[in-house]
Structures are given as structure tokens and as C-alpha cells.
């Protein structure tokens, strides 16, 4: 089980009040008029924005796919992902690998119980291959999610294994080692009792992550498990929301290529509006899920429910549903330093008598600009159907605040904790590129007293433990220096026994 690091880290990144960016574009509809009022799923790359959602305005009821190839300015006509043998299809999810899109959804065929339906496109959604049914039929099956790594596909979903409606709902898994041509047998991932909220399935550096709500005997909270063997085996759960009398609900998560993993949810521990809305809280890991920082509070009005989070080290972006003005609206906040400072709240939707839910965020590079994409559902007059709306904003990637860069350089010391320390301390640092680095410790006379590391490391965030006892150091002030070919960074530490 991963350990939770509850004590705050001392961040060394320069702090900036906000991430410089343009205004959000005017929202535009990207779906038919009567789409299902639930979350769409969105994924992006440098060539396009791809969205999958549930349409209920036709019989049969189908998942739909739309895409944009010009950074979200214009969109294709909706494409029906299901075939005519399906009479229903909801809760769609999408993954992208190279030019291939992989889509799954909860689908019915004839009078059967629901199964996971799978379909792929090898040309970024221009054409699609035939639909496959890749799981057994269950009396209860919800929220399929799919990821891809090095040609290996993995799908997770909730399922009731027996006909008794009071039986346990499990997280199930099924995988394909040939890019979706064939699928193995389904298996149970974990033994816990679960609620029916959606889960998030992610991949970074070959590690698979599942963030979900667990309704176990200890508490109803948000849990994290991971797999380092392509989904065959999974870690024991780590509860990443604090265990208390308030249930963590509606979890969402994101991970980037550096292993910065973050999850957000809402609960009522700080107050509630109308008994159904609370605050958005989050937790994050800088080491790809091995350890977790502890709770970070994002909102303070007790008026939030569904949310979405996006990581782009060291930045967090959070969009969330809010009812403080009587309507359900979408708000947005960002942090340039992993949750230590946050921008002012920004209200994205302003339509009177229209309720907005289920925000979805994604990020892409387009024409040498970094674009943040936002989609959400919007209904009118309490109806159960809605439009899927879309907006985007450009983020400046070379941010200056009072002459100091707010983006990390090629080498940064993120944190040294604890400091002061009595025997060991953890040094966390960021490398923009793969490079040879040297980590040394000096006393106040400038004499080197320890060489902690000398070797090549890949880009990303790294953590190393410095043991003063091993070097037989006495109490006092020392300096940690990290250097590579691009320069060096130093920080003061204090040894107190």
C-alpha cells in the first residue's frame, strides 16, 4: 500500500498569482439538441480534439463521436458509434494511441443485460471498425473506462456478479495484448464493496492507475490502486481522501507524463448547501502514486458537486459545478505551483435558467500554443436532456511575473522535507531533460561533506533520501547542491538531533 504524506511540502518553485492565458472562447454546441445529461469524455493531441457522449434523442439510443482538427474552432457532424443491433449505449469513454482511437461504452443488444461494447478507428475517427462485445452480460454493469500502453489495452468497469441486486458491486478488468483484435477473460480487480460513481483509469510511465469511490467497512472515501504489470495485478488500496464522517463523492483524476497524479472530489466536511452540495477537495502525488501529499482545499462556498481536474506539472487546472447563484454553473480555478496558490474563481457559464454539469478538461499543443479545452453538459428547465457545450483558452508557456519565470527551468529543487531534520530528509527535484546530475552536501565553510548521487537520470520529478547519520554529520547548517551541465541549484538544510 502506498504511504500518504500528510505534512505539507516546502515548494521552491517561484509563486505566481495566476497562469497567463487568454479569455475563454464563446461556448458553442458540439452535440445534437437532446443529448444525455451526463458527462462527455474528451481527449486531445496535437492534431485534434475528440469527444464522445451519449445521445438519447433517437431510438435506438446511441453514443456519439465528434472531433475538431482546428484546435476546437469547428467540429465534425456527430457520428453514431453503435451499430443497428444495439438498442442502447451510454457512459462512453475514449483513449488515443498514435492514430488509433479506442472507444468503450455500456451497451445493450436485443434483450440481453448490458455489456462493454468496444470499437476502434485507425484514422483518428474518420472511419470505424465493427463493434465488439468484450465482456459477459451483467444484470448490473456501469462506467467502462479504457487506456492503452505500448499496444496493450486495458478496460475496467463496475459489475454485479450475481442476480441478487444486493450483492457486491466489484471493479472488473479485461485486457487485450494485440491492440483490440482479441480480448482475454474478465477478472475481478479488488474485493471491496463499491458505490456506483464513475471511476478514472489512467496511465503514466507504464503504470496503470484507478481512482474510485470505495464504500468499504472503514469509510466511504476516495481510493487509489495501481498496477505495474499491465493490469494483471493491482496494489492494495490507499485512501486518498481523509477518513471522516463525510463521504468523498464524484471522484475525478488526471496524471501527466512526469508522474504528477491528482484526484479531486467533493464532500460536506466544511459545510453543505441544500444537503447535496459541498466543497471541492483534492490530493496529489508527485511520484506516480507511490506517496500522496494530503488534502488540498479548492473551493470554500459549500456549493459544488461534479468537477474535473487536469495536471500539467507544476500546474493544476480544476473546473467544477456550482449553485451559489441559484443555477448550476461551471467555474474554473488554476494553480501554478501544485496547489499552494490558486487563481481567483472564474465563472465560465452565465446563461440564466440553464443548468450546467459534468465539466471535462483536456490540454493540447496546437500551432505552437498550449490550449486548454473544456466541455460540459447544459440543460434547460430541469429536463433530463442537454447540449454538450465546448470552450477553450490559450495558455502562455513563457510566463514572466515581475521578471521571474513562473515555469520550471531545466533544473529545479521542488522540496526538501523535513527541514530541519534529525536523521534523514527527502530531496525532491525536477529535470526538464535527461541529463547527468550530481547531488552534494556542503558545510558552512564550503567543504563537501557528502556526495549523495552522481549519474544520469531521465526527465521528470525525482526524489532521493539524504541520510546524515550515514555520513556521520554533526548538528548544524548545511547546503544541498544539485548541478548538471545547464547550471546548479542550492538550498539550505539544518540538522537537529
Steps between C-alpha positions, in 0.01 A plus 500: 500500500628847418576734787320830544726797567279722713750775586518785246802516270716812481470595134790690343328595172457877456140581591275687257143617562361348179595329178507750214241411239242641263126523566278197454337485159125538465341158577376310197281186479678193365212252540141464388233681700395209720812327620512308823550722802816331623873533458660499158854365464765706321855426389746713303829493317689741274274409206152505648240513775285186533174482699267208567156540665160334543208599275144410601299692243469202268377142533727304525707704748861536393837636607624771264843616389610846381844645431675825417820527295548876543554538876127498580382777269283273282360150549395199296145376479414247776575140409300208642750261662258213559362276227133428432501184715541715811194650663683708757846632573618727777792603723755512214876531548782552249878449473751604235823329392674640193235522230271245669198590711357239736142545626301303758148544633227327697280345234195278468438264214154354451356403838836413655642654812763772445850426377808704423495593132831581328574670168815649349610733224849486349467840327410730793126453465451535123388137473422236765529122507219271613376502860620221728331376819796437729342397832229273635147633542427621854179593677697806610797644310612864495775746421746324268838676457785417263872580475782397265872446562745366243232315303340356814138599575339479841133558582352533852131513592259451790296179501262301717611137476170340604131560446438611858478881485640524854818314412834673486591716203863440400750670274566262214777501242565360154801549274621462143865445408450551125352847480137395532483214249429247775425523872576275796267389777358751743623488859432671831750774583423555868284351779342821625139608507460796265253776440386567145686825429719510189868410544805635318746267327838659416851412381838667554849357447351153449311502831120461493294695757141465621337776705156410636258532791514210741211420735690263723457432872743776602343793319353624174803674354713538186753224437796442268645174372769445237647227284857470370435190287246623243201440727564138593547575872415806705625665817311512825272807517626829641230734630589842362207692652523541881301239690220684682123505535452664159497291185734593216291510182527544121875435467693619195872465431782589260865406453769644273817352351712606799291291739316796656175327598205691649146416604212729594159433656238673713366439850321686780771516767523881486128563445215427262252687284157340477630168630642404159792733435833541679855610420751377243801337667803339342813296571805441285813290456826617341645146471241326284284385788759363744430768763228763537529856622177538700176695466500830307186713507397656168164668579341666804134575421354151582316515167682253273442150372648355179850606395795427272873534560797519263872473582780664302796510737516721703155631401156385614180595316161436664150558359195441717124530527367771733150606615574813707300725263195276483597328174752226444795674338856400401788672682875470448818542705868431430814462707854561365672327793320174571225637721695740719346807333182525293360747250176682575185307414382555144140441400489340155121470445261793542173384340190564711270197556754260347666246727856386425655178630784252448797708383775326304853640447781417257821667384679506166770682305364658184693728263774547761243606761378311807119470489278409794173338388175489702175314426187465714130409492237772512129443551194723492218507754591186694474270197706183489644584158761758411748643255870425525673840496866577435743786563878541504771741608865550407766475772826689465791262543769764568352674803681787673388656826704799625790378289501151656403196295198317640569185303764250617842517337710206390596432863295588811501392865132444576524424871721381784292350777521480794721803554632528771550122528650266756642220284352476150332744264344457153636714217254537213615659173387549140697434181367637172722272289694180549839601638786403728462661844707523816343547844738615775484636854736773629562645844502875577875514419430382144652158561326206334386255768287263291450396139145370492468416129700515177345357185254535212127543557198536273278807480233544764472525878743301715537447873807386692553443872799665668615317816719724717569214741668303221749786448545547878405868485456711812222748566512818299425680175585338165428569135362257242628567148363335185687570176499390137640639175238778496578639846441435867247553782572519874286500815583530870419212733535468878588184689359494857508187713 
